[in-house]
Amino acid sequence: MALAAIWNVNCVARTLRVLGVVLVAIGAAGYLLPAGTVHWTALIPAILGVLALAASFARNAVVAAVLGAVVCAVALMGGGSALPQVPALLAGDAGPAIASRAATAAVAILALAGMGWALAFGRRSV
């Protein structure tokens, strides 16, 4: 019953909740998985994920989408520089920091597309 209540929301909120969970997972993996010492900035995707989860609880779908777009814009500013290095990442020549930044940027792009689709075609009220 509780799980159904979490997902019985408008499409924008659902998109933001998926974005938040994925960003928290990317941040946790970027901080916990690499060997050696890792700087705290590896947790920035997790912080953005918590902000996306908080934005998903906005009652108005447009407000939630604007807050989500701001989170995605910040994620793209931080991770967008890693997108040209994706071929090196796929070849195995890039490190975990590049992988984390590229994944964050890719998820932000997909979330922006998802929120745009949700606003255009999805259910807007609870």
MOBEL-V690665 format. One record per residue. N is the residue number from 1. SS is DSSP state (a for helix, b for strand, c for the rest). NEAR is the number of other C-alpha atoms within 10 Angstrom. Layout:
n=N ss=SS near=NEAR
n=N ss=SS near=NEAR
This chain:
n=1 ss=c near=5
n=2 ss=a near=7
n=3 ss=a near=7
n=4 ss=a near=8
n=5 ss=a near=8
n=6 ss=a near=12
n=7 ss=a near=12
n=8 ss=c near=12
n=9 ss=c near=18
n=10 ss=c near=19
n=11 ss=a near=24
n=12 ss=a near=31
n=13 ss=a near=32
n=14 ss=a near=20
n=15 ss=a near=23
n=16 ss=a near=30
n=17 ss=a near=24
n=18 ss=a near=18
n=19 ss=a near=29
n=20 ss=a near=28
n=21 ss=a near=17
n=22 ss=a near=18
n=23 ss=a near=29
n=24 ss=a near=23
n=25 ss=a near=16
n=26 ss=a near=24
n=27 ss=a near=25
n=28 ss=a near=18
n=29 ss=a near=16
n=30 ss=a near=25
n=31 ss=a near=22
n=32 ss=a near=14
n=33 ss=c near=10
n=34 ss=c near=12
n=35 ss=c near=8
n=36 ss=c near=6
n=37 ss=c near=8
n=38 ss=c near=14
n=39 ss=c near=8
n=40 ss=a near=10
n=41 ss=a near=12
n=42 ss=a near=20
n=43 ss=a near=22
n=44 ss=a near=21
n=45 ss=a near=29
n=46 ss=a near=24
n=47 ss=a near=18
n=48 ss=a near=24
n=49 ss=a near=29
n=50 ss=a near=19
n=51 ss=a near=21
n=52 ss=a near=29
n=53 ss=a near=23
n=54 ss=a near=17
n=55 ss=a near=23
n=56 ss=c near=28
n=57 ss=c near=18
n=58 ss=c near=15
n=59 ss=c near=15
n=60 ss=c near=15
n=61 ss=a near=24
n=62 ss=a near=15
n=63 ss=a near=15
n=64 ss=a near=21
n=65 ss=a near=27
n=66 ss=a near=13
n=67 ss=a near=19
n=68 ss=a near=31
n=69 ss=a near=20
n=70 ss=a near=16
n=71 ss=a near=26
n=72 ss=a near=26
n=73 ss=a near=17
n=74 ss=a near=16
n=75 ss=a near=25
n=76 ss=a near=21
n=77 ss=a near=12
n=78 ss=a near=16
n=79 ss=a near=23
n=80 ss=a near=20
n=81 ss=a near=13
n=82 ss=a near=21
n=83 ss=a near=18
n=84 ss=a near=10
n=85 ss=a near=15
n=86 ss=a near=16
n=87 ss=a near=11
n=88 ss=a near=12
n=89 ss=a near=17
n=90 ss=a near=10
n=91 ss=a near=8
n=92 ss=c near=9
n=93 ss=c near=11
n=94 ss=c near=15
n=95 ss=c near=11
n=96 ss=a near=16
n=97 ss=a near=16
n=98 ss=a near=20
n=99 ss=a near=20
n=100 ss=a near=23
n=101 ss=a near=26
n=102 ss=a near=24
n=103 ss=a near=23
n=104 ss=a near=29
n=105 ss=a near=25
n=106 ss=a near=18
n=107 ss=a near=22
n=108 ss=a near=24
n=109 ss=a near=17
n=110 ss=a near=14
n=111 ss=a near=23
n=112 ss=a near=21
n=113 ss=a near=13
n=114 ss=a near=20
n=115 ss=a near=25
n=116 ss=a near=15
n=117 ss=a near=14
n=118 ss=a near=20
n=119 ss=a near=17
n=120 ss=a near=10
n=121 ss=a near=10
n=122 ss=c near=14
n=123 ss=c near=13
n=124 ss=c near=17
n=125 ss=c near=12
n=126 ss=c near=11
